[in-house]
C-alpha cells in the first residue's frame, strides 16, 4: 500500500495508520534525509528479525540502527558522554549515523554487538512518525540489487512495485536521495568517521 505524506499538515488518521502498523509489528518504507529506508518498531524483535532477513544481515556481526526523534530520547537507548552529546547536538538532525554503546533498554538482538547506530534524520515525515510512536524506529537503507536501476530505491512508485509484498506500507515522500549517511563511531573516547557520506561533521 502506497501512502502519500508531506512535511507538514498530514491527515492525523494517515499518521495514526502508520503508527498502528508499527505497533502491530509491521514494516514500513519511508523517506529520510539520505535514502529511502525500511523500518519497524525498534523494540519488537520479530519485526527486526524480518528486516535482517530482507537485508541479509547478521545482527551478531552488523550494527543495527534506530531513529530517535529527539536528543533526549537517545539517552534512553544509548550511552554517551558530554562531548559526544555536544557533537551530536551540533550535527543533528542531519545525515549522520552515530555509533554508540547500547543501553540495557534495547532488546537482546541489539546487545549481541553492544553497540547501536543512532539516526535523527532531517526529515519531518519520519521524525513525526517516531514522535507519535513514542519509541525508536529500527532503520535500514533499502537493499538494491547489483546492476538494478537506481529508481527502484528512489522512486516511491517503483519502490512499491519492488517492496510492496515485503513491507506493510510504503510512504511516498517524493523522490528520494542517493547518498548514504556519514557514520561516526563514538564508543571509545575520540569520535572517528568510519564512512564519509552526505553529512560533513561539524566538530
Secondary structure, DSSP 8 states (H G I E B T S, - for coil): -EEE--SS---HHHHHHHHHHHHTT--EEE--SSS-EEEEETT-HHHHHHHHHHHT--TTTS--EEE-SSHHHHHHHEE--HHHHHHHHHH-SSSEEEEEEE-TTS-HHHHTTTEEEEE--S-HHHHHHHHHHTS-EEEEE----TT--GGGGT-HHHHHHHHTTTSSEEEE-SS------EEEE-SSSS-EEEE--S-----
